[in-house]
Every structure is written in C-alpha cells, then in structure tokens.
Amino acid sequence: MSPRVSVLMPAFDVAPYVAAAVDCVLHQTFADLELVVVDDGSTDATPDVLAAVRDPRVRVVRRPNGGIVAALNTGLDHVRGELVARMDADDLMPPDRLARQVAFLAAHPRVVACGTDYRQFGTRSGVTRMPRSPAACRARLLFGTCIAHGTAMIRADVLRGTGLRYRPEYAYAEDYRFFSDLALSGDLANLPYVGLEYRMHPRQISTAKARAQRAVAVRVMRENLAAAGVTGLPDAALERMVFADGHGAGAALRHLLGVAPGILRVGARAAGAAGVLTAAQLVREQLNAALR
C-alpha cells in the first residue's frame, strides 16, 4: 500500500548533516510516510550514513551526479505518496510539521501546495515569515518564490496529471519557476508556523551559487511580471528590487528611499491591492535583513 506522504530529500556530500535530517523525518508524529533520498553521486561518506539507516520507510535512490534539478526530478519519478513533502538533507523539521500540513490540505481542497515559515541557523539566524493566503502567494510570485522550497507539501495527483517537473534551464532558482508553474493548477498557501530549521553554511547552493541564482530569479521575475502586464523594466532594476545588498542603518535607509517606492509601484501595477501588500512585506523583510 502506498504511503500518504512521500518526503523527497536530495543529497550530495552531506555526511555531517544527513543523519539528523533523516532522523527528524522518521520521528514525525505523522507516521504514514516514506522517505525517498536521492543520493546524487556523493563522494563523501553520505552513502555509508544512509546505508546504516534500518527503517523500512527509507528508500535510497542512487544516481550519477547531475545536480539538484536532476535529483529532484528523479525523486518525483520514485515517490508513491498522495502528498509530496520536500526536505533538504542539511536541514531539520519539527516533529509535527507533516501532520499540520496534511490536515491543512485536507481542509483546503483548492490548495495544491502549502509551505510554512522557516528559521535560519548556522552562519545566519532569524525567522522568515512567508505569505499566508492564496492571493498573497500569487502576488508574491511577482518578486520571488512564495513557498520556501524545503517546507513544501504538494498534491502528487497534480504533478502526475500535469507532468510538472523542475526545469533544468532554471537551475539555481528552479523552485521559483516550479511554484510559478504549479500556481496555474490551483492555490498556494503557507501555514503560520515555523516548519523548518534552515541550516546556513558556505557550501549550500544559495551561498555557493549566489550570482547565478540571482540571474535566474530575475529571469523568472521578469516572466511573471510580463504575464501580469508589467514589461520594460531592466534586469538591473529588478535585481535591486528583490536583492537588498549591504548591512546597517545606512543601507536600510538607502533601500527604503531609493528602491522601495519602485517595488510598491510595480506591485500595484501587477496585482492591485494584493501586490502592494506583498511588496510592502518584501520591503519589511529586506529592511530587517539589512538591520540584523
């Protein structure tokens, strides 16, 4: 019998972290699950750590190294559950996360995927609040992903029915493009709850590939804005809107005075009141990050 939830966990050279990540999945209060770990050609002790796990709910799929997009799509080809939850091999989740998301999706049939807030730990710290309602999530897609990838739970029947997969041409911001595509099939939402402990360290993609990630994210942002009728903005202007560089009160003030008004105008043009609200939330997050 297929499990209710499949947890998809790509893994590459994460030997110091993966045991803890696997353990927190296996100790969820919602037990009707499988954990599909895609070992993307690890060269460290990751395969040995995974081989030591004796829980029958764990399935390890090994493949030659092909990168995160290939690993995610391989995992989607192997999951069997009604719902697919995402989890990265260097992060942690609280024990009631899956139970909360299963209950939420059962109560909201129009929602095709839901996420949660998350807390950073390691080289940076702080809690990130994600947009809550479907309207807020759709508006947030104008500026970036509306669901933190490692917090997502997705209806598998939507993926199977549409054939939706992660697109390799959007590598490093594949989640932003994925949730933008998924939003065409139904509502997206987030629970007001910290459902992920997001480990910050120098080797993760968001750090090691920051420049490439920015370029791809700006591309998706431009495409989403164009679909909402907003065109003609240079990539450099779009990048300044969503990536607030610099720290301290001076950087925060410069962003508030020089960039924030443009974010609010773009939000209003693309999505009306919902766009203004999500733009204001984005500005608030950027100011908080600058002042940390």
N, C-alpha and C positions, 0 to 999 in steps of 0.2 A: 504494500500500500504506500502511496506517495505521501510524504510529509506535508503538513500545512505550510510550513515556511522553509525555504532554502536560503541559507546565508551564503553569499558569494564573497570569497576572500582571495584576491590575487596576492601572490607572494613572490618576492625576489630579493634574495640576500638579506633576510630579516631575522637571522638566527637569534639575535639578542632579545627580540620582541615577540616573536610569533607564538611561543608557548603561552604567554599571558593573554594574547589576543584570542587564541583558541579556547583557553580555559574560561574566559568570560562569556563566550558564546555557549559553551556546553553547560554553564551554570545559570542559564536564563530560567526565569520562573515559567516561561512558556517552553515546554519540552518537546512538542511535536515538530521537530526540526531536523534538518540535515545541514551539515557544514561542508560546502564544496570549496576546497582550497586548490587554486590553480598555481602550481609551482612553475614559474616562468623561467625555467633554466637556471635556478640558483646555483652559485658557485661556492657558497659558504656551507655552513652546517645546517641550513634550513631543511633539506630533505631528511637528515637524521633526526632533527627535532620532531618533524611531522611523523616520521616512522615510529616514534616512541609513543604516540597517542593511540590508546587502545579502545576508544569509544567507537562503537559501530556506526554512529551517526556521522562520522567524519569520512569523507571521500577525498582523496588527493588525486588530482589530475595533473600529470607532469607533461610539459611541452618544452621544445627548444625556446630559448629566449627570443621573444618577439615584441616585447614592450607591453605597456599597460592595456592598450586598446585590444590587442590580440588576446591577451589573457582574460580580459573581461568578456569578450565575445565567446571565447572557448568555454568560460564558465556558464554563460547563458545557454550554450548548447547542451550542458550537462545537468542543469538544475531540474528538479522534478516537482517542486512545490507549487502550491496555488499562489503563493506570495514569494517574492524575491527580495531579501534584505541585503544591503551592502554593508561591508565591514572591511577595513584595511588591516593588514597584518601587523602594523605597528601601533594600532590604536586600541582603545578599551571601550566597552559599553557597560552601563549599569545593568543589574540583573532583571529589571522589569521593562526594559526598552521594547523588546519584541511583543510582549503581552499588551503593552499600551498601544502599539501601532496596529496589531491585529484587531483589537477592539475598536479602534478609530475607523479603520477601513470597513469593518462590518457595519458600523453605524452610518457611514457616509458612502453609499454605493457609487456616487458620481465621481468620487476622488479616485484617480488611477495610481497615485503615488503620494506618499507623505514622508516627511522628514521631521527633524527635531532641531532644537538649538544644540550648540556644542561648546565645550570648554577646551581651550588650548592649554597644554602643559609642556614643560621642557624648556627650550630656549626662549619661548614667549609664553605668556599666560593671559587669560581673560576669557569671558563668555561672549559668544556671538549669538545675537537674537535674530532668528530668521523670520521672514514674513509669514503671517498666520493664514489668512483666508485665501481662497482661490483667486479672488480679484487682486489681492496684494501680490500673490505669487506671479500672476500673469504680468502685472506691471513691473515686478522686479526683474523679469526676464529681459526687459529692455536694457538693463545695465549689468546683468550678471546672472549666474545661476540662482534659482530661488530655493533650491534644496541642497544642503550640504551633502556631497556625494556619499560619504561614509555613514550618513544617518538614514539613507533612503530605504523605504519599503515600497515595492512596486507590484501591481497585479500582473501575474505571469500570463494570464489569458490575453491581456492587451499586447504584450510583447509577442506572443505566439500568433495572435491574429493579424498583427500589422507587419511582423517580421522585423520590427525595430531593433537595431543594434547600434553599438558605438561606431562612429565613423572615423576611420584612420586618418583622413585628411584634416581632422580637427584634434589631433593628438595634442596633449597637454591642457586642452580645455574641452576634452571630449564630453565631460559631464554637462557642461553648459549647453552644448549642441544637443546632447541626448535629451535633456529635460525640455529644451525648446521644442524638439520634435514630439516628445511624449505629450506635451500640452495640447497638441492637436487632437488627442484621443479622449481628453477628459480633464477634470480639475486636478490641480496640485495644491497641497496644503502642508502645513507644519504644526506639530504639537508644541504647546508652550511648556517645554520640558527639556532639560539637558540630557540628551540621549547618547552622547558620545564624548569621550575624552580623547582629544585630537593631539597626538604627540608631535611636537615641533622639534625637528633636528635637521642638520645640514644636508643629509642625503635624500630627503624627500623631494618629490617632483616639484612641488610649489617653491622650493628653495633652489634646487639644482638647475631647474629649467625655467626660472622666473621670467627671463626675457622672452623666450619662445611662448610661454604660457600667456603673457600679456598680448603678444601679437595675435594669437589665435582667438583670445577672448574678445579683443577689439573687432575682429572679423565677424564673430557671431553677433556681437552687439550691433554692428552696422547692419547686418542682415535682418535682425529682429526689428530695429528701428525702421528700416525700409519697408518691412511688411506692415508697420503701423503708420506709414505715410510720412516718415521723417527722413529726409535724404540731404545730401550735400555737406555733411559735417566731415571735416578732415579726420583722418585716423589719430593724428596727434591731439586734437581737441577731445575726441572720445576717450583716449587714454588718460588725459588729465582729469576727466570727469570721474573715472572709476578707480584710478590708482593714485592715491594721495601720497606723494613721496615727502620725506622729511619728518622730523620729530620736533616737538617743543611747541611753545605758545606761538612763536613767530610763524612756523609752518602752518599751524592750525588757522591762524588769522588770515594768512595769505590765501589759503584754500577757501575759507569762508567768504572772503570778499571777492576773490578773483575767479573762482571756479563754481562755487555752489549756486550762484544765480543761474548759470547756464544749465546746470543739472535740473533745476526746478523748471526752467522753461521747456527743456526737452521732454521732461516727464509730463508736463501739461499738454504739450502738442501731441504726444503719442498716446496718452491714456487718460486725459482729463484729470479729474479729482484723484483717482487711484494712482495716476502717475505722479502727481505732486506729492502725495503721501509717501509713496515708496522712495521718491527722490529725497525727500526730507529725512527719511530713515537712513538712507545711504549716507547723506551728509553727516548725520549724527554719528554714525559708525566711523566714518573717516576722521572726524574731529577727535573722537575718543581714542582711536588708534594713534593719532599724532601726539596726543597728550599723555599717553601711557609712559 
